[in-house]
Amino acid sequence: MRDRMRATMALPFIILLAGVILPLLSDAGSDLPDEAREAAVASYAGRTAVEWEILATKAVERGAYDRALSCAKSAERALPGEQFSGLLKDIRTLRWRSREIARSQERFFSGEVVAGAYYDPATFTPAHRVTVALPGESLWTIATAIVAAGRGELVRDTLDDDTDIYVVWDSLAELNGVRELEVGERVLLPIPVEEMEGLRHLALEAAMRHQFALADSAAMEAVRRGDSEQLLGTLSDRRREWEDELVTEAQAAIERTLGLSRVSEHGELVDVLREAHRALDEAERLSTGVQYEQSLVVVEAMIAEAERFRFREDGAIRINKPAGETYTDAARAAVEWLLERSLETTGASYPHSADKTGDQLAWAVFLKGAYDLAESEGINFTALLENVDTDSEMLLPNPELYFASR
């Protein structure tokens, strides 16, 4: 529609211009006025003024007004004077008109479609777009602007008593209520009738993109306009299929975490857990009632546990020690979580060191590493060991450097 309107607007101008140009293209032996003869031979950048003028006309026909203006200016450079001032003025006018119409069409027809919604059991707001009220606007002036934009016209070219304006005003009033508008307030815009005819396609496309709020809104509006209720059943099936895919995705993500090292692959571990949570959360929101709440709680706890550990680039680990727990107990629990196993111990002590397990020997070396690390950071290790009643931060070395893997 825009290309046809653009050509319609340019047609009188092109016909008029052709009346000037065609005589210039006749044979050299005709009696041309001096100005026309000069235009036929004067050149700029390898083209005559007449050739530039023809190119400008063709560009206008295509709606390429910037190109048309450039060509007209080149014609003026080829043959300086005032003979092209009318041409330049007409092109600028057409360009301004085109831009004004495009801005209006962008405002009213190109915004994101907002899904319809029930605000209470009896009130349904259909799918719509949103704009903001500009100074001096009312529902009537907006209705007029919508009709003009739909036709590819300026508002000033639209008759104020046009019946289409009344139709659009009724839709605006239904969405917004009959009232005066405040500058800057949100105004709900109806979806054009020709766009509504594609609601079934919109609903199915939105469902394919898993945008089910928009799909449901478009489908309900389509059914209200006479489409088959089978469309709602189709969307319900698509929703169920996507819910099953999300749950399967979450289960696969959780299974992936079993093969990830909590030390060397800690970042990936947290990311995978978040993927699982996102999938379960989206699946939960696809249907009414509680479906996956218990699974969500478990995954949230796993994420919280993993995020307690903050890894530095040198492999050292920061973790908070809670109040009421000794340093060594908290450190041992952290090491066992990171290694995903319990440390083996026989309870033997000096002088029966030969009876100690490898984990016991590694534990002593690990604590020495923690002491050296704290001292290198200016942390009082003795104070950490004595602090039981308050929270504190521990800085631990990488346990994989001390303990054998299982």
C-alpha positions as CSV (number, residue, x, y, z in Angstrom):
1,M,0.0,0.0,0.0
2,R,2.8,2.4,0.8
3,D,4.5,1.9,-2.7
4,R,1.2,2.5,-4.5
5,M,0.5,5.6,-2.5
6,R,4.0,6.9,-3.1
7,A,3.6,6.5,-6.8
8,T,0.2,8.1,-6.8
9,M,1.5,11.2,-5.0
10,A,4.5,11.5,-7.4
11,L,2.5,10.9,-10.6
12,P,1.2,14.5,-11.2
13,F,4.7,15.8,-10.6
14,I,6.3,13.2,-13.0
15,I,3.8,14.1,-15.8
16,L,4.5,17.8,-15.4
17,L,8.2,17.2,-15.4
18,A,8.0,15.0,-18.4
19,G,6.4,17.9,-20.3
20,V,9.5,19.9,-19.7
21,I,12.1,17.1,-20.4
22,L,10.7,15.4,-23.5
23,P,11.1,18.4,-25.8
24,L,14.8,18.6,-24.7
25,L,15.3,15.1,-26.0
26,S,14.1,15.8,-29.5
27,D,16.6,16.0,-32.4
28,A,19.2,18.6,-32.5
29,G,17.8,20.3,-35.6
30,S,14.6,21.5,-33.8
31,D,14.2,25.0,-32.6
32,L,15.1,24.8,-28.9
33,P,15.1,27.8,-26.6
34,D,18.6,28.8,-25.6
35,E,18.1,27.6,-22.0
36,A,16.9,24.2,-23.1
37,R,19.7,23.8,-25.6
38,E,22.2,24.8,-22.9
39,A,20.7,22.2,-20.5
40,A,21.1,19.5,-23.1
41,V,24.9,20.0,-23.3
42,A,25.9,21.4,-19.9
43,S,27.4,18.6,-17.8
44,Y,28.5,17.6,-14.3
45,A,30.3,14.4,-13.3
46,G,29.9,13.0,-16.8
47,R,26.2,13.6,-17.2
48,T,24.2,16.5,-18.7
49,A,21.7,18.6,-16.7
50,V,18.9,16.9,-18.6
51,E,20.3,13.4,-17.7
52,W,20.5,14.4,-14.1
53,E,17.0,15.7,-14.2
54,I,15.7,12.5,-15.7
55,L,17.5,10.5,-13.0
56,A,15.8,12.7,-10.4
57,T,12.4,12.0,-11.9
58,K,13.0,8.2,-11.9
59,A,14.1,8.4,-8.3
60,V,11.0,10.2,-7.3
61,E,8.9,7.5,-9.0
62,R,10.7,4.9,-6.8
63,G,10.2,7.0,-3.7
64,A,13.9,7.4,-3.4
65,Y,13.7,11.1,-2.4
66,D,17.2,11.5,-1.1
67,R,18.6,10.1,-4.4
68,A,16.2,12.3,-6.3
69,L,17.4,15.4,-4.4
70,S,21.0,14.5,-5.0
71,C,20.4,14.1,-8.8
72,A,18.5,17.4,-8.9
73,K,21.4,19.2,-7.2
74,S,23.7,17.6,-9.7
75,A,21.6,19.0,-12.5
76,E,21.9,22.4,-10.9
77,R,25.6,22.1,-10.7
78,A,25.7,21.2,-14.4
79,L,23.6,24.2,-15.3
80,P,23.8,26.8,-12.4
81,G,20.8,29.1,-12.1
82,E,17.2,29.0,-10.8
83,Q,15.7,26.7,-13.4
84,F,15.7,23.7,-11.0
85,S,14.5,25.5,-7.9
86,G,10.9,24.3,-8.5
87,L,12.1,20.7,-9.0
88,L,14.1,20.8,-5.7
89,K,11.2,22.3,-3.8
90,D,8.8,19.6,-5.1
91,I,11.2,16.8,-4.2
92,R,11.8,18.2,-0.7
93,T,8.0,18.5,-0.2
94,L,7.5,14.9,-1.3
95,R,10.3,13.7,0.9
96,W,8.9,15.5,4.0
97,R,5.4,14.1,3.2
98,S,6.8,10.6,2.9
99,R,8.7,10.8,6.2
100,E,5.7,12.2,8.1
101,I,3.5,9.4,6.9
102,A,6.3,6.8,7.7
103,R,6.6,8.2,11.2
104,S,2.9,7.9,11.7
105,Q,2.7,4.4,10.4
106,E,5.6,3.4,12.6
107,R,3.9,4.9,15.7
108,F,0.5,3.2,15.1
109,F,1.3,0.0,13.3
110,S,4.8,-1.2,14.0
111,G,5.0,-1.4,17.8
112,E,5.0,-4.7,19.7
113,V,1.6,-6.4,20.1
114,V,0.7,-6.6,23.8
115,A,-1.1,-9.8,24.7
116,G,-4.7,-9.5,25.8
117,A,-5.5,-10.3,29.4
118,Y,-8.3,-10.8,31.9
119,Y,-8.1,-8.3,34.7
120,D,-11.0,-9.9,36.5
121,P,-13.4,-12.8,35.5
122,A,-15.6,-10.3,33.5
123,T,-13.1,-7.9,31.9
124,F,-11.0,-8.9,29.0
125,T,-8.7,-6.4,27.3
126,P,-8.0,-7.5,23.7
127,A,-4.5,-7.6,22.2
128,H,-3.3,-4.1,21.4
129,R,-0.4,-1.8,20.8
130,V,0.6,1.1,23.0
131,T,1.6,4.7,22.3
132,V,1.7,7.9,24.5
133,A,-0.5,10.9,24.2
134,L,1.2,13.9,22.6
135,P,0.3,17.5,23.4
136,G,-3.1,18.5,22.0
137,E,-4.1,14.9,21.2
138,S,-7.5,13.4,21.9
139,L,-9.0,10.0,21.1
140,W,-10.5,11.6,18.1
141,T,-7.3,13.1,16.7
142,I,-5.5,9.8,17.3
143,A,-8.3,8.0,15.4
144,T,-7.9,10.5,12.5
145,A,-4.2,10.0,12.5
146,I,-4.6,6.2,12.4
147,V,-7.0,6.3,9.5
148,A,-4.7,8.7,7.6
149,A,-1.6,6.5,8.3
150,G,-3.4,3.4,7.1
151,R,-4.2,5.1,3.8
152,G,-0.7,6.6,3.4
153,E,-2.0,10.1,3.8
154,L,-1.3,13.1,6.0
155,V,-3.9,14.0,8.6
156,R,-4.7,17.2,6.8
157,D,-5.7,15.3,3.7
158,T,-8.3,13.2,5.7
159,L,-11.9,14.5,5.9
160,D,-13.0,15.1,9.5
161,D,-16.4,13.4,8.9
162,D,-14.9,10.3,7.4
163,T,-16.9,7.2,8.6
164,D,-13.7,5.2,9.1
165,I,-12.6,7.7,11.8
166,Y,-15.8,6.9,13.8
167,V,-15.0,3.2,13.6
168,V,-11.5,3.6,14.9
169,W,-12.7,6.1,17.5
170,D,-15.2,3.5,18.8
171,S,-12.3,0.9,19.1
172,L,-10.1,3.5,21.0
173,A,-13.0,4.4,23.3
174,E,-13.6,0.7,24.0
175,L,-10.0,0.1,25.0
176,N,-9.3,3.4,26.9
177,G,-12.7,4.7,27.9
178,V,-14.2,8.0,26.8
179,R,-12.1,10.7,28.5
180,E,-9.6,13.5,28.0
181,L,-6.0,12.5,27.6
182,E,-3.1,13.7,29.7
183,V,0.2,14.4,27.9
184,G,2.5,11.3,28.2
185,E,-0.2,8.9,29.3
186,R,-0.4,5.4,27.8
187,V,-3.0,5.0,25.1
188,L,-4.0,1.5,23.9
189,L,-4.3,1.2,20.1
190,P,-6.6,-1.3,18.4
191,I,-5.1,-3.8,16.0
192,P,-6.2,-3.0,12.4
193,V,-9.0,-5.1,10.9
194,E,-6.7,-6.4,8.1
195,E,-4.2,-7.4,10.7
196,M,-6.9,-9.1,12.8
197,E,-7.7,-11.3,9.8
198,G,-4.3,-12.8,10.3
199,L,-4.9,-13.5,14.0
200,R,-5.0,-17.3,13.5
201,H,-1.5,-17.1,11.8
202,L,-0.3,-14.8,14.6
203,A,-1.5,-17.2,17.3
204,L,0.1,-20.2,15.7
205,E,3.4,-18.3,15.0
206,A,3.5,-17.0,18.6
207,A,2.9,-20.6,19.9
208,M,5.8,-21.8,17.7
209,R,8.0,-19.1,19.4
210,H,6.6,-20.3,22.8
211,Q,5.0,-16.9,23.4
212,F,1.8,-18.4,24.7
213,A,0.3,-15.3,26.4
214,L,0.3,-13.6,23.0
215,A,-0.9,-16.8,21.2
216,D,-3.8,-17.2,23.6
217,S,-4.8,-13.5,23.3
218,A,-4.7,-13.7,19.5
219,A,-6.6,-17.0,19.4
220,M,-9.3,-15.7,21.7
221,E,-9.8,-12.6,19.6
222,A,-9.9,-14.8,16.5
223,V,-12.6,-17.0,18.0
224,R,-14.5,-13.9,19.1
225,R,-14.4,-12.8,15.4
226,G,-15.8,-16.2,14.3
227,D,-12.8,-18.5,14.0
228,S,-13.2,-22.1,15.1
229,E,-12.7,-22.9,18.8
230,Q,-10.5,-25.8,17.6
231,L,-7.8,-23.2,17.4
232,L,-7.8,-23.0,21.2
233,G,-7.4,-26.7,21.5
234,T,-4.5,-26.7,19.0
235,L,-2.7,-24.1,21.2
236,S,-3.4,-26.1,24.3
237,D,-1.7,-29.1,22.7
238,R,1.3,-27.0,21.7
239,R,1.5,-25.7,25.3
240,R,1.5,-29.2,26.7
241,E,4.2,-30.3,24.2
242,W,6.4,-27.4,25.2
243,E,5.9,-28.0,28.9
244,D,7.1,-31.6,28.4
245,E,10.1,-30.4,26.5
246,L,11.0,-28.0,29.3
247,V,10.8,-30.7,32.0
248,T,12.9,-33.0,29.9
249,E,15.4,-30.2,29.4
250,A,15.6,-29.6,33.1
251,Q,16.1,-33.2,33.9
252,A,18.9,-33.5,31.4
253,A,20.6,-30.4,32.8
254,I,20.5,-31.8,36.4
255,E,21.9,-35.1,35.1
256,R,24.7,-33.1,33.4
257,T,25.8,-31.7,36.7
258,L,26.7,-35.2,38.0
259,G,29.6,-35.3,35.6
260,L,30.9,-31.8,36.4
261,S,33.8,-31.1,38.8
262,R,32.6,-28.8,41.6
263,V,36.1,-27.3,41.6
264,S,37.5,-27.1,38.1
265,E,34.0,-26.7,36.5
266,H,32.3,-24.8,39.2
267,G,31.1,-21.9,36.9
268,E,29.6,-24.4,34.3
269,L,28.0,-26.2,37.2
270,V,26.2,-23.1,38.4
271,D,25.1,-22.2,34.8
272,V,23.7,-25.6,34.2
273,L,21.7,-25.5,37.5
274,R,20.3,-22.1,36.5
275,E,19.3,-23.6,33.1
276,A,17.4,-26.3,34.9
277,H,15.7,-23.8,37.2
278,R,14.7,-21.6,34.2
279,A,13.2,-24.5,32.3
280,L,11.2,-25.7,35.4
281,D,10.1,-22.2,36.2
282,E,8.8,-21.7,32.7
283,A,7.1,-25.1,32.7
284,E,5.4,-24.2,36.0
285,R,4.0,-20.9,34.6
286,L,2.5,-22.7,31.5
287,S,-0.3,-24.3,33.4
288,T,-2.5,-23.5,36.4
289,G,-1.8,-25.1,39.8
290,V,1.4,-26.3,41.4
291,Q,3.2,-28.8,39.2
292,Y,7.0,-28.5,39.8
293,E,7.2,-26.6,43.0
294,Q,9.1,-29.3,44.9
295,S,11.6,-29.7,42.1
296,L,12.1,-26.0,41.9
297,V,12.8,-25.9,45.7
298,V,15.4,-28.6,45.3
299,V,17.2,-26.9,42.4
300,E,17.1,-23.5,44.2
301,A,18.8,-25.2,47.2
302,M,21.5,-26.7,44.9
303,I,22.2,-23.3,43.3
304,A,22.4,-21.6,46.7
305,E,24.8,-24.2,47.9
306,A,27.0,-23.9,44.9
307,E,27.0,-20.1,44.9
308,R,28.4,-20.2,48.5
309,F,31.8,-20.9,46.9
310,R,33.5,-18.0,45.1
311,F,36.6,-19.0,43.1
312,R,39.5,-16.7,42.5
313,E,41.7,-16.8,39.4
314,D,44.5,-18.4,41.4
315,G,42.2,-21.3,42.4
316,A,41.7,-20.1,46.0
317,I,38.1,-20.3,47.3
318,R,36.2,-17.9,49.4
319,I,33.3,-19.2,51.5
320,N,31.4,-17.8,54.5
321,K,31.6,-19.7,57.8
322,P,28.3,-19.4,59.6
323,A,28.0,-18.5,63.3
324,G,28.0,-21.4,65.7
325,E,30.4,-23.5,63.6
326,T,34.1,-23.9,64.1
327,Y,36.6,-23.1,61.4
328,T,37.8,-26.7,61.0
329,D,34.2,-28.1,60.8
330,A,33.2,-25.5,58.2
331,A,36.4,-26.1,56.2
332,R,35.9,-29.9,56.3
333,A,32.3,-29.6,55.2
334,A,33.4,-27.3,52.3
335,V,36.1,-29.7,51.2
336,E,33.8,-32.7,51.3
337,W,31.1,-30.8,49.2
338,L,33.7,-29.8,46.7
339,L,35.2,-33.3,46.4
340,E,31.7,-34.9,46.5
341,R,32.8,-37.4,49.1
342,S,33.4,-37.8,52.8
343,L,37.0,-37.7,54.0
344,E,38.1,-41.1,55.3
345,T,39.6,-41.2,58.9
346,T,40.5,-43.9,61.4
347,G,40.7,-41.6,64.4
348,A,44.3,-42.5,64.8
349,S,46.7,-39.7,66.1
350,Y,50.3,-39.3,67.0
351,P,52.3,-41.4,67.7
352,H,50.2,-43.8,65.6
353,S,50.6,-41.8,62.4
354,A,51.1,-45.0,60.4
355,D,47.4,-45.8,61.1
356,K,46.2,-42.6,59.6
357,T,44.4,-42.6,56.2
358,G,45.6,-40.7,53.2
359,D,42.8,-38.2,53.8
360,Q,43.9,-37.6,57.3
361,L,47.5,-36.8,56.2
362,A,46.2,-34.6,53.4
363,W,43.9,-32.8,55.8
364,A,46.9,-31.7,57.9
365,V,48.7,-30.5,54.8
366,F,45.6,-28.7,53.6
367,L,45.1,-26.8,56.9
368,K,48.8,-25.8,56.6
369,G,48.0,-24.5,53.1
370,A,45.0,-22.6,54.4
371,Y,47.2,-21.1,57.1
372,D,49.9,-20.0,54.6
373,L,47.2,-18.5,52.3
374,A,45.6,-16.5,55.1
375,E,48.9,-15.2,56.3
376,S,49.8,-14.1,52.8
377,E,46.6,-12.1,52.6
378,G,47.2,-10.5,56.0
379,I,44.5,-12.5,57.7
380,N,44.9,-13.6,61.4
381,F,44.5,-17.3,61.2
382,T,44.5,-17.7,65.0
383,A,41.5,-15.4,65.2
384,L,39.7,-17.5,62.6
385,L,40.2,-20.6,64.6
386,E,38.9,-18.9,67.8
387,N,35.9,-17.3,66.2
388,V,32.8,-19.5,66.7
389,D,30.0,-17.1,67.6
390,T,30.0,-14.9,64.5
391,D,30.0,-15.2,60.7
392,S,33.4,-14.9,59.1
393,E,34.9,-15.5,55.6
394,M,37.3,-18.4,55.0
395,L,39.9,-18.4,52.3
396,L,40.7,-22.0,51.3
397,P,43.2,-23.5,48.9
398,N,42.1,-25.7,46.0
399,P,41.4,-29.1,47.7
400,E,42.1,-31.0,44.4
401,L,45.8,-30.2,45.0
402,Y,45.8,-32.0,48.3
403,F,43.3,-34.9,48.2
404,A,43.2,-37.9,46.0
405,S,40.2,-38.1,43.7
406,R,37.8,-41.0,44.0
